[in-house]
């Protein structure tokens, strides 16, 4: 069994429990690189893996899961439908492709990767169907702004369990976080470590105070804000280091200092401009 800190996490609005910490595999190469990263993470105690159709590494993730020696029901696997496959029927087909690549009967969490312009509602309806069919345990979205969330909730009455967005100290997404809390949606941070842009005097000072790395401080800040994190790494020591965040707690003062770093700065695409 995994250490409880790796399985501890929020109970989603559909009753499913999700870990606070997982491994992200964006830009991790298919084949040996992703297989070894996922196996290293599972060996270190991680129980959540986050992939996506566009990452091109679902087969490697599936192979690593099968070879990990950990039973399937202990693991929480997320994948996402890509923009080219949006729309009701295409989403159902895309899901089957992802499921076969992963080699899974059931996917734990399936997300709409980006809202885009006008197909996301039909895509969301396809996810609702997949959940009703028992092929997906939980359904959510990624990169959705408040207006997108309101639209799908008003049209279908089904609230996403998760909204996975770019979120870090320079983009703290406070308005979105407040809306999510009000509507029982959990935010999940992609690129929580700002794609490696970790040099910041305030973060360095706080890290020194707790005897932690800057990365560990950021991940801890997320979790204390009720935000799930999926830091990406292919280095075993870094995978282990990123998980070493459950033995300390940031003070209210330090949480506020990190909150104060927000510049609305994105390292990834802006959902309002990434239209398709």
C-alpha positions in Angstrom: 0.0 0.0 0.0 1.1 3.5 -0.7 2.0 5.9 2.1 -1.3 7.6 3.1 0.1 11.0 2.1 0.1 9.9 -1.5 -3.5 8.8 -1.4 -4.9 11.6 0.7 -6.7 14.3 -1.2 -10.1 16.0 -1.8 -13.3 14.2 -2.2 -14.7 15.4 -5.6 -18.3 16.5 -6.1 -19.2 13.1 -7.5 -17.9 11.3 -4.3 -14.6 10.1 -5.9 -11.4 10.7 -3.9 -8.5 12.1 -5.8 -4.9 12.5 -4.5 -3.4 15.9 -3.9 -0.2 15.0 -5.8 0.4 13.3 -9.1 3.0 13.0 -11.8 2.4 15.0 -15.0 3.9 13.5 -18.2 3.6 16.5 -20.6 6.6 16.5 -23.0 7.8 13.2 -21.6 8.8 11.1 -24.6 6.9 7.9 -25.5 8.8 4.7 -24.8 11.5 4.2 -22.2 11.5 7.8 -20.9 7.8 7.9 -19.9 7.8 4.2 -18.8 10.7 4.9 -16.4 9.3 8.2 -15.2 5.9 6.6 -14.3 7.5 3.6 -12.7 9.9 5.8 -10.6 6.9 7.9 -9.5 4.8 4.8 -8.5 7.8 3.3 -6.7 8.2 6.6 -4.8 4.6 6.3 -3.7 2.7 8.4 -6.2 -0.7 7.0 -7.1 -1.9 9.6 -9.7 -0.6 9.9 -13.3 -1.8 12.7 -15.6 -1.5 12.2 -19.4 -3.4 13.4 -22.5 -4.0 12.2 -26.0 -1.8 15.0 -27.4 1.1 14.1 -25.3 1.6 11.0 -27.4 2.6 8.8 -24.5 -0.5 7.0 -23.3 0.8 3.6 -24.4 4.0 4.1 -22.3 1.9 5.2 -19.3 -0.2 2.1 -19.7 2.8 -0.2 -19.9 4.3 1.4 -16.8 1.1 0.9 -14.9 1.0 -2.8 -15.8 4.6 -3.3 -14.9 4.6 -1.3 -11.7 3.5 -4.1 -9.5 0.7 -1.9 -8.0 -2.9 -3.0 -8.4 -5.0 -0.9 -10.8 -7.5 0.1 -8.1 -4.8 1.9 -6.2 -4.0 4.2 -9.1 -5.8 7.3 -10.4 -5.2 7.9 -14.1 -6.2 11.0 -16.0 -6.2 11.6 -19.7 -7.8 14.3 -22.0 -9.5 14.7 -25.3 -7.6 16.9 -27.7 -8.9 19.8 -29.7 -9.1 18.1 -33.1 -11.4 15.4 -31.5 -13.9 17.8 -30.0 -17.6 17.3 -30.7 -19.9 14.5 -29.4 -19.2 11.5 -31.7 -15.5 12.4 -32.2 -15.0 12.6 -28.5 -16.5 9.1 -28.0 -14.1 7.8 -30.6 -11.1 9.6 -29.1 -11.9 8.2 -25.7 -11.9 4.6 -27.1 -8.5 5.3 -28.7 -7.0 6.6 -25.4 -8.5 3.8 -23.4 -7.0 1.2 -25.7 -3.6 2.9 -25.7 -3.7 3.0 -21.9 -4.9 -0.6 -21.7 -7.6 0.4 -19.1 -11.1 -0.8 -18.7 -12.0 2.4 -16.9 -10.3 5.8 -16.8 -10.4 7.6 -13.5 -10.7 11.2 -14.8 -11.3 12.3 -18.4 -10.9 16.0 -19.2 -11.8 18.4 -22.1 -8.3 19.7 -22.8 -9.2 23.2 -24.0 -12.5 25.0 -24.4 -11.7 26.5 -27.8 -14.5 28.3 -29.6 -17.7 26.4 -29.9 -17.5 22.6 -29.6 -16.8 22.2 -25.9 -20.5 21.9 -24.9 -21.0 18.9 -27.2 -17.7 17.5 -26.0 -18.8 17.9 -22.4 -22.1 16.0 -23.2 -20.0 13.1 -24.6 -18.1 13.0 -21.3 -21.4 12.9 -19.4 -22.4 9.9 -21.5 -19.0 8.1 -20.9 -19.5 8.6 -17.1 -23.1 7.2 -17.3 -21.8 4.2 -19.2 -19.3 3.5 -16.4 -16.2 4.0 -18.7 -15.0 7.0 -16.7 -15.2 7.5 -13.0 -15.0 11.3 -13.0 -15.3 14.0 -15.6 -13.8 17.4 -15.7 -12.3 20.2 -17.8 -9.0 21.9 -18.4 -8.2 25.5 -19.2 -11.8 26.6 -18.7 -12.5 30.2 -17.8 -15.5 31.1 -15.6 -17.8 31.8 -18.6 -17.1 28.3 -20.0 -17.8 26.7 -16.7 -21.1 28.6 -16.3 -22.1 27.6 -19.9 -21.7 23.9 -19.5 -23.2 23.8 -16.0 -26.3 25.8 -17.1 -26.8 23.7 -20.3 -26.3 20.2 -18.7 -26.7 20.6 -14.9 -23.5 18.6 -14.6 -20.7 20.3 -12.7 -17.1 19.3 -13.6 -15.2 17.8 -10.7 -11.9 19.4 -11.7 -10.7 22.3 -13.8 -7.0 21.8 -14.6 -5.4 25.1 -15.4 -2.1 26.9 -15.4 -1.6 28.0 -11.9 1.5 29.1 -10.0 2.7 32.0 -7.8 3.0 34.4 -10.8 -0.5 33.3 -12.0 -2.5 32.6 -8.9 -6.0 32.6 -10.5 -7.7 33.9 -7.4 -11.0 34.8 -9.1 -11.2 31.3 -10.8 -10.3 29.6 -7.5 -13.1 31.5 -5.7 -15.6 30.5 -8.3 -14.4 26.9 -8.2 -14.8 26.8 -4.4 -18.3 28.2 -4.6 -19.3 25.6 -7.1 -17.6 22.6 -5.6 -15.0 22.3 -8.4 -11.4 21.5 -7.5 -8.6 23.3 -9.3 -5.6 21.3 -10.5 -2.4 23.1 -11.4 -0.5 22.3 -14.5 3.0 23.8 -14.8 2.8 24.5 -11.1 6.6 25.0 -11.1 6.4 27.7 -13.8 8.2 25.5 -16.3 11.4 25.7 -14.2 11.4 29.5 -13.8 11.9 29.2 -10.0 14.3 32.0 -9.3 12.5 34.5 -7.1 13.9 36.1 -4.0 10.7 35.8 -2.0 10.3 32.1 -2.8 14.0 31.5 -2.1 13.7 33.3 1.3 10.7 31.2 2.3 12.3 28.0 1.1 15.4 28.7 3.2 13.2 29.3 6.3 11.6 25.9 6.1 14.7 24.0 4.8 12.9 23.1 1.6 13.4 23.8 -2.1 11.6 26.5 -3.9 9.7 23.8 -5.8 8.6 22.2 -2.6 7.4 25.5 -1.2 5.3 26.2 -4.3 3.7 22.8 -4.3 2.9 23.1 -0.6 1.3 26.6 -1.3 -0.9 25.0 -3.9 -2.1 22.2 -1.6 -2.8 24.6 1.3 -4.9 26.5 -1.2 -6.9 23.4 -2.0 -5.2 23.0 -5.4 -4.1 19.6 -6.7 -0.6 19.5 -8.3 0.9 17.4 -11.0 4.6 18.5 -11.3 6.4 16.9 -14.3 9.9 15.4 -14.1 11.8 12.6 -15.7 14.5 12.6 -13.0 14.0 10.1 -10.2 15.5 12.3 -7.5 13.3 15.2 -8.5 10.2 13.0 -8.6 11.0 12.0 -5.0 11.9 15.6 -4.0 8.6 17.0 -5.4 6.7 14.5 -3.2 8.5 15.6 0.0 5.9 18.3 0.8 3.7 16.7 3.4 6.0 17.1 6.5 5.7 20.9 6.8 3.1 23.7 6.7 3.5 27.2 5.4 2.4 30.0 7.9 -0.5 32.3 7.0 2.1 35.0 6.6 4.1 33.0 4.1 1.0 31.9 2.2 0.0 35.6 1.9 3.5 36.6 0.7 3.4 34.0 -2.1 -0.2 35.1 -3.0 1.3 38.6 -3.4 3.6 37.5 -6.2 0.8 37.3 -8.8 1.5 39.1 -12.0 -1.1 37.3 -14.2 1.9 35.9 -16.1 1.4 32.9 -18.3 4.1 30.5 -19.5 1.5 28.6 -21.5 -1.4 29.5 -23.9 -4.2 31.8 -22.8 -7.6 30.0 -23.2 -9.1 33.3 -24.4 -6.7 33.4 -27.3 -6.2 29.7 -28.1 -9.3 29.3 -30.2 -9.9 26.5 -32.7 
